Amino acid sequence: MSNSQRRLEAVKQHISSEQEYRNAIDPVISMNEERAKAAFDIRSLTYLLDGGENITLLKEKVMQELERDPLFKMDDVYDLSKFEIRERTMEKFRSMLYHLQNESVDQFKKRMEIVSLIDPGFWTRFGVHYGLFVGALQSNATSGQLGYWFEKGALSLDKFIGCFAMTELGHGSNVPGLETTATFDEASDQFVIHTPTLTATKWWIGGAAHSATHAAVFAQLVVKGKRYGTKCFVVPLRDPKTYNLLPGINIGDIGKKMGRDGIDNGWIQFTHVRIPRGYMLQKHTKVSRTGDVKEPKLQQLTYGALLQGRVTMVADSGHVSKKALTIAIRYAAVRRQFASSNANGVETKLLDYPIHQRRLMPLLAQTFAMLFTGTEMTAMYNYMMSRLDSAKEGDKDLDEVIEMLKETHSTSAGLKAFCTWNCLSTIEACRQACGGHGYSAYIGLASMYQDFAVQCTWEGDNTILTLQLGRYLISSYREALKGKKLSPGVGYLNNLPNLIGRRCKVSNLDDILSFEVIAEGWQVVCAHVVRNAGSEFEECLKRGLNVDDAYEQCSQSRLYAAKLHSFNYLFNRFADAVRKLSGNLYTVLKTVCLLYGLYTIEENAGAFLQYEYFTPAQIEFVRMSVNDLCRQVRDQAIPLVDSFNLSDYAINSPLGRKDGNVYVHYFEQVKRSNPQGEHPYFDRLIKPLIHKQSNEDDYEEELAGLEEEEEEEE
């Protein structure tokens, strides 16, 4: 071979090596390699998560329609002002009304589920009217009142827009403590709505600042000087034709918020505003023309509808977590950092680092747990409400319905708290897992965190809701001691003698990797912490405290019991769903479920060691198993997030692109949103500063020259 031929071969070899290197680091190729690892049918998992093929097809159709709708253009939202976002949000009402009027209830709910992921600000603004205002009518109005308000346009939005005026400046979670009054005036057959103090000002009222003409106002019912607790009243706010405020109504904008700027949150004050007696919603409590008040014998029947928001937020937490994890995991599958010594210069994928797997894989497992639990809770709520609507005082099965209501009420309170906390933590973990790019607004995680943070405090502050669940657990514990058979969710308290003191008895450590052992471990730990909270409560009563004070004194124990009970509940709902599967789906989701169960045990290892269900050696095995399960789930991570079936439009993040071509789309997004042009403030600010410095430099040079001349003359 001649020298020229050898040189030619060397060039070819160099080109080949260069191409191999380029292929090795190409993000699109990397993503395709990850997708090829799928050990299950992705589409089948999508159908399972959505609830069937028809629902999947409907959701895909909705995403495509929204992507084509100019009003739902979302890639420029980061550069809009608060008022521009609010104006665009209001423009979307008309397009959504068409679907509301032409789709079934179930179809429209699925549409709004997609909208909530794409534009949570609009979803809330629209939902304030249909979810909260109309929901208040459906929950509290008689059939005649409901027909009246629907005829007035409550469903069509062509005559008025409603808002939900519960929260006050000085009161939120303590609804019985609201200060706004509704005093019955027998002479005129009217209620007088009044704001007696500054802290009684209605606050955070979505839709009040610019949109609403009517409000569902929660106020203290006062009849003949006697208070009957917080009830719901419909109060007109603005003239629908002129939009001028009505007499006695004072409204303002509460201004810039942490997120969801599409919602026009406002404050409302009432100065002796008169409304007809019929504007009090009287499905449960009734006030006659002569001022006679009739209250329901079963007060529990009045709060069944309050659960819908909490149940919805359990599902929302899973859905929003899906979006955040899709971004972070897809990015981790193509982002490379640092090369090992034997990698020929090819840097390692983030997803291949064990520590990165530890950051994201347990959160992926947790998301599946929340999704399956949300589905179960929604079905339970719908069944319970159908039973509740048909139940009448004196029915033989009414006691069963009431018990179901108590459990759903308390369980949804705890799950709402821990699922929204979990989701918010997941969003932030995903943002940090994207490194420096996660701080960019265009990645979508910063705004996702800002928009979701409100879920931890609205519809009940999370800590308060957790304490509600803790109170229910203590009450259930006391009933179990008296021999009462409890609802399934707390049924383990009927088995206290067998659970207290039980140890994990396995022939070898690998036996811990089973649903049965994990479930038993959670039951044992929950039985202990609930018993401890109940015993502390009993001790408080023995010291002479009344019931409410006793509950407050053991609030820490209540919160801890509620926390572990909620983790137990989430695992069991996930495991129940997996047990129904078969084939490859069962194999993959069993691994994911085991990861969730063992990860939550590891996170709460102190309780499992304190109550001696696991030994230190077994807890160490749990920790090592979590590492191994993270590696196993990592191999299926891209197929698993693909099963969430979110389009690039719905994700709205260049780092979460399905094709993996993240850098090209990221760069294009930044250039598109920040076009180069004339410097916006050079002449006004920078030029004078630079010229001033230039003049000073010229002066110093001139001075130095004079000094040199003087030295030469000397």
N, C-alpha and C positions, 0 to 999 in steps of 0.2 A: 504494500500500500504506500502510495507516495505521500509526501508531507502535506500536499494540498488536500488529498483525500482524508488524511487524518484530521486536518484542521476542520474540514467540512463535517466529519462525523462528530467531532467535539462540539461544533456549533449545534448540530442536530440534537445531541445528547443534552446540551444546555437548554435548548428550547423545550425539549420533552420534560426535563426536570422542572423547568419554570412552569410549564402547563400543569404538571401534576401538583405543584405547590398551589397554583391558583385554584385548581379544582378542590384541593383539600380545604381551603379557607373560604370558598365561595358560599355565601349564606343560603342561597337558593338550593344548592346541592346538599348542604348540611340539613336543611329543613326536610328535603325529600328523603334523605337517609333516615331521619327520625320517624317520619311518617310510615316508612316501609317496615318499621319494627312492630307495627300493630299486631297484637296477638288475639284480637277480637274484632268483630264487625262493628265499625264505628257508627254506622247508620242505625244499627239495632240499639245501641246504647242511647243514641239521640232520641229514638222513639220511646225508650223506657223513661228517660228523664222528662220528656215533654208530655207523656201520657198517651202516646199513640201516633201513628203515621199521619193521620189527618191533621192533628194539631201541629206537627212539625211542618207540614206543607203550608198550613195557614200562617205560621210564624215567619216562614221564608217569604211568603207572599207579602206580608206586612213590611218586612225589612226592605224588600225591593220597592214597594210603593213609597215608603218614607224616603228612601234614597233618591227617588225621582222627583220628590216634592220639593220645589225651591224653598218653601217655607221651613223645611226641616234640614236645610243645609247647616252642617254643624262644624265644619273645619275652620270657620272664621270666628267662632263664638268667643275665643280667647281674647280677641282684640276689640270687642264691643264694650260700650259703656253700660252702666246699670240701666239707664232709661232705654237705650237701644235694645237691650236684651228683653226688657219688659214689653216694649212695643212689639217686637217680633213674636214674643210668647203669646200676646193677645191675638195677633194675626192668625195664629194656628187654630184658634177656636173654631172658626168656620169650617175648615177642612175636617176637623175631628167630629163636628156635629153631623156631617153627612154620614159618616160611618156609624155614629151612635143611632141614627134613625133608620139605618138600612141593614144593620147586622144584628144577629142574635146576641143575647146578654153574654153568653160564653165566648162568642167570637170577639166581641168588643173588649172583654176582659183580657183576652190574649193580646189584642192590639195594644192595650194600655200597658201590659207587661213589657212589651218591646219598647214602647215609648218611654217607660220609666228608666230604661237603661240608656237610651239615646239622649233624652232631654229631661232629666229629673225635675228641673224647674217648671217646665210646662206641665209635666205629669202632675205635680203638686197643685199648680194653679187650677188646672182642669178638675183635679180630684177634690179640691176644696169644695167646689159646688156639688159635683155628683157623688163623691164619696162621703163627704162630711155633712154638707147642708141637706142634700136629698136623703142621706143616710139617717140624719137626725129626724127628718119627717117620717121615714119608714119605721124607725124604732119607737117614736114617741107619739105619733099622731093617730087618732082614731081613723077608721076607714073613711068616714065622711070628711074629716079634715084633710086626709091624704088626697082624696079626690078633688077637693077644693083647690089645694095648692098645685096639683098637677094640671088642673084646668087653667090656673092662672099662668102657667108656663114654666113650672119648676123643671120639667124634663126637656123642654125645647130651647131654653135660653133666649127665646125671642122677645121676652117681656121683662125678665129680670135675672140677675145673677146673685146667687146666695153665698154667704160666708158662714163660718162656724166660730161663734164668739164665746168660747169657754174660758181660756186662760186670761188671767188678770195680771197687772203689774206686780201685785203683791202675793198672788196665789197661782200655782200651777197644778201640781199633782194632788193637792188637797182640795178636791172639788167640793166637798161639803163645807169648806171654809170660804168659798167665794163670797164677796161682799156686795156685789150688785144686787139690788132689791127689785122685786116685782110685787107691788102692794095692790091688793084688790080694792077698788072703789065701788061699793055697792050702788051708790046713787047713780052712777053713769054706766054701770056694768062694764067697767074697763079695768085694765091693769095699768099701773103707773111704774114704768121702768126708770130706775134712777141710779146714778153713780154717786154714792154718799161720800167717798173719800178718794184721794189721789190713787191709792193702791188698788181701788176697785176699777180703775181704768182697764178696759179690755186691751190686751197687749199681744203682739205677735199674730194678729188676726189676718191670715192670708186672704187676699182679695179685698180687704177693707180700704186700703189706701186709694185705689183708683177704680176698682171694678164693681164691687158689690152694691146691689140696690136693697137687699134684704139680709138679715142675719138671724141665725138660730142662736139666741142668746140664753145662756145658762145663768139663772138668777135665783136668789132666795125668795121662795113663795111666802108672802105675808098676807094672812087673811084674819081680819078682826083682831089685829095685834099679835097673832100667834104665828110663829115660823114653822113651816112644814118642810124645810130642806130645799135643796137645789133642784129646780125644774127647768124645762125648756120652753122658750117663747119665740115666736117669729116676730121680728121687729123690722119694719121698713126703715131704710137709711136714707135713700136718695129718691128723687122723682125720676122714674125711668125715662121720661121724655127729655128733661133738661139736665139731668144728673146733678141738680142742685141738692145740697143737704136739706133734709126735712127739719122742721122746728125742733129744737132740743137736742139735735144730733151734732156732735163735734168730732171730727175725724182728722187724723194726721198720718204721715208716713214715718215708720220707725227707721228708715234709712238703710245704709249699707250693712250687709250681713257677711258672715263667713262664707256662705255659698248660696246657691239657688237664687240668684238675683232676678230670675224670671218671675218670682212671686212678689206681689205688691203687698207685703206685710204692713199692717197699720195698727193704730190705736183708736179706740172708740170711747167716748164719754156720753152718757145719757143724762139729760136734765129734765126730770119729770115728764118723760115721753109717754103718751097715752096710746094704748092699743086695745082693740076689742077683746073681750073675755075669750072669744073663740080662737084668738091667736096664741093662747096657751095650749101646747100640745097635750092632749088629755087621754092618751091611750091607757095610762096607768093611774095617775092621780087625776081626780076630777073635781072641779069647782063649779057649784051650781050658781044660778042667778041670785040666790039669796045668801051666798057665801058659805054654803055647806061644803065641806071638803071630804072626799072619799078617797082613801088610799088603799092600794092593793094589800091583801093579807100576806102575800108572798113578795117581799121586796126584791128577792133574787131575780124575779122575772123582769125587773126593770133594767138590769145591766147586761143582759145577754148580748145585745147588739154592740156594746162597747168593745167586745172582743175582736171584732173584725179587723180593726186596724193593727192590733197586736199580732194576730195570726198572719196577716199579710206581710208584716215586717220580718217574720221568721223566714218566709219564702223569699222576700226581697234581699235579705242578707245573703242567701245562697246565690241568687242571681247576680248581684253586684260583685260578689267574690269571684264568680265565674269570669267576669269581664276583666277584673284586675289580674287574676292568675293567668288568663290567656295572654295578656301583654307580657307579664314577667317571664313566664315559662317559654314562650316562643322566642323572646329575646335571648334568654339564657341558652337556647338551643343553637343560636347562630353567633352570639358574641364570644370572642376568643380573647383570653388574657394569659400571657406568660406561656413559655414552651418548656417542656421537660427536656432533659439531656438527651433522650433517645427519640425525640419526635421530629428530627430533621428540620427544626425551625418552625414547625407547625404549632401554633399556640393552642392551648386547651380550651374546649368549650366550657363556659361557666357551669353548664348543667352536669358536666362530668366531675366537678369538684364535690367531694363528699359534704363539705360545709355548705355549699350552695344547695345541695339536695336537702340538707337538714333545714334550710331556710324556707323552702317552698313545698316540698312533698307533703309534710304533715298538714300544711294549710290546704293543699289540694284535697287531701282525705277529709279534712274538716268540712270543706265545701260540699262534698258529696253527702256527708252526714246531715248538713243543714238542708240540702235540697230534698232528700228523702223525708226528713222530719217535717219540712214545710208542706209537702204533699200530704202526709199523714194528718197533720194538724188542720189543714184546709178541709179534708174529708170529714174529720171529726167535728169541726165547727159547723159545716153544712148539715150534717146529720143531726147534731144537737139543736140547731136553730129550727129545723123542720119539726122536731119533736116538741120544741118549746112553743112554737106557733100554734100547734094543735092541742097542747096541754091545757087543761082547765082545772080550776081548783076542785078537788074532790075526786079527780081521776085516780084510779088505783096505781097507775104507774108514774104518777107525778113525782113521787119521792125519788124514783130512779133518774128522772129527768133533772131534778134539782141537784142530785149528786154529780151527774155528768156535767152540769153547768158549773158547779163549784170547782171540779177538777180542771175543766177547760179554762176557766177564768184564771186559776192560779198557775197552771202549767204554762199557759200562753204568756203570763206576766213574766215568769222566769226565763222562758225561751226567748221572748222579745229582748230582754236585757242582754243575755249572754250571746245570742246570735248577732245582735247589732254591735256589741263590743268586739266579738270575733271578727266580724266583717271589717270594722274600722281598723283593727290591728292588721288584718290581712292586706288591706289597701296600702298601709304605710310600709309593711314589710316588702310588698311588691315594688313600691317606689324605691326603697333603698336597695333592693336587689337589682335594680336597673342602673345602679351607680350614679354618676353625675348626670346622665341624661334624664333620670327620673325626676330631676328638679325642673325640667323644662315643662312649660304649660302645654306644649304640643304633644307630649307623651300621654296626657290625659289623666294620669294618676293623681296629680296635685288637686285638680278640680274635682275628681271623684271623691277624694278624701273630704274636701270642703263641703261638697254636696251631701255626703252621707253622714257627716258628723251629727247633724241634727236628729238623726234617727235614735241617737242614744239619750235624747232628752225630751223629744215630743212624744205624744201619746203616753206620757208617764215617764218621769225620770227613772233611769235604769236601776239605781240603787233602791228607790222606793218600791218599784215593781218587784225587785228581788226579795225585799222584806215581806211583801204580800205573799209570795210563794212560801217563804219561811214560816209565816204565820199559819198558812194552810197545812204545812207539814207537821207543825206542833199540834194543831187541832186534830189532824188525822192520827197522829201518834196516840193522843189521849183517847180517841174513839177506839183505836185498835186495842188498847189496854182494857177497854170495857167490853170487848168481844164483838164489836161491829165489823162486818165485812166491808172492806174499803174498795174504792174504784181501782181498776187495773193499774193505773199509773203510780199509785202508792200502795199497791197490794203487798209489796214486800214487807210492809210494816205489820201485816197479819202473821208474819213468819219470824218475828223477832227472836223467840227462844232458840230457833235453829240457826239464826244468822249471827247473833252476838257470840263472839269468841271463836267463830269458825276460821279455820286455817286452810290455805291452799295445799291440798294433798294431791300431788302429781307424782307419778313414778319416775319421770325424767323431765328435765326443764323444757324440752320441746312440746310437752303437753300443754304448756301455758298458752301456746299459739292456737287457741280455740275460742270460738264465740262463747262457749259455755263457761269456761274458766274466767274469762274477762267479765262476763255478765254477773257471775256469782261474786267476783271480787268487788264490783261496783255496788251490788246489793248489800254486801257485808259492811262496806265502808259507809254507805248511806244510812244503813240501819243504826250504826254507831253514832254518827253525827246528829241524826234526827233525835235519837234517844237522849243524847247529851243536851241538845237544845231544849227538849221537852222537860228533862230533869231540872235544868236551870230555871225554866219557867215555873215549874212547880215550887221550887225553893223560894222564888220571888213571891209567889202567892202566900206561902207559909210565913213570910216575913211581914205580911200585912198589906202588900201592894195590891192595888186593884188590877184587873185584867189588862187594861191598856198599858199601865205603867210596867207591869211585869213583862209584857211583850217588848217594850222599849229597852228594858234592862238586859234582855237577852238578844238584842238586835245583832250583835256580832255572830253569835251562834246561829241565829236564823239565816243570816246572809251566807255563812259558810255551808250550812246544810242545803240551802237553795242552790248554791253553786255546784256542789257535788251531785245533787239530785238531777240538775239539768244536764250535766255531762253524762250521767247514767242514762237519762232519757234519750239523749241524742244518739248514743252508741246503740241502744236497743232498737230504736227506730231504723237505724242504718242496717243493723244485723237482720232485723225482720224482713227488710226489703231484699237483702242479698239472699236469704234463705229460700226465697220464692223463685230464684233464677236457676239456670242450668247451663252446661256447656262452658264456652270460653268467657261469656259474660260473668258467670258465677266465679270462675277462676280469678279473673282480673279484679273484680269488685270485692271478692273475699280478701285479697291481698290489701286493697285500699282500706277496707273496713278494719282489718287487723291492725294496720298502721295507725288508724285513728284511735282505736281502743287502747293500744299499748302506749301511744304518744300521750294521751290524756292521763293514763296511769303514771307515766314517767313525770309528767308535769305536776301531778298531785301525789308524788311518791311518799311524802311525809305522812299522809293519812293512811296509806296502805301499810307503812312500817309501824306507825303508831298503834294501829289496831291489829297488827301482826298477821294480816292476811298473807302478805308476802314476807319472806325473809330478805335480808340484805343481798344474799347471793341471787335470789330470784329477781329482785329489782335490778341488779346488775345485768342479768340475762334479758330483762325487759329492755334495758337501755341498748344493749348490743343488738337486740332484735329490731328495734326501731331503726338503727343504722342500716341493717340488712334490708328491711322493708323499704326504706327510702331508696336504696339502690334498685330494688325490684320495680317500684312504682316509677322511678326515673325513666326506665326503659320504655314505659308506656305513657310517659307524660304528655307528649305531643298528641298521640291518638286520643288520650283522655280529654284534653282541652279542645281538640277538634270536635269531640262529641257534644260539646256545648253549643256548637252550630251557630256561632255568632259571625255575621258577615264583617268584612273589613270596615264597612260603613258603620255598623253598630259598635264596633270596637273603637273606631275613630282614634287610632294611635298608630303611628308609623312603626313603632317597635313591636306591635302586635299583629303585623301583616301576616296573612296566611301563607304567602309565597316565600316568606323569610327575607325578602329583599329590603331590609330595614333601613340601611344607610341611604340608599337612593331616595326613598320616599320621605325620609326624615329631612334630608337636605332640601328636597323640593318643597316640602311644607314650610320650612323656615324661610326660604327665598320668596315663596308665594305670599307669605304673611308679612314679610318685611322687605318690600321692594326697595332697591337702591335709588336714591334721588338726591336732590339738593340737601345739603346739611341743614337740619331744622333750626339750629341755634348757634351756628358758627359766628355769623356776623354780630349777633347780640351779646354773646358771652365769651366765646373762645378767642375770637380775633382781637378784641380789646386787651385781653389778658396777654396774648402772645405779643402783640405790638408794644404793649407797655414793657414787657420783658426785653424785646428787641431794642427799644429806645434806651433802656438802662444799660444793655450790653454795649450799644454804640457809644454812650457817654463814658463808660469805663474804658473802652478802647481809646477814645479821644484823650481822656485824662492820662492814660498810660503813655501815649505818644508825647504829650507835653512834658511829662516827667523825664522822658528820655532826652528830649531836646535840652531841657535845663541841665541835665547831667553832662551833656556834651559841651555846653557853653562853659561850664565850670572847669 
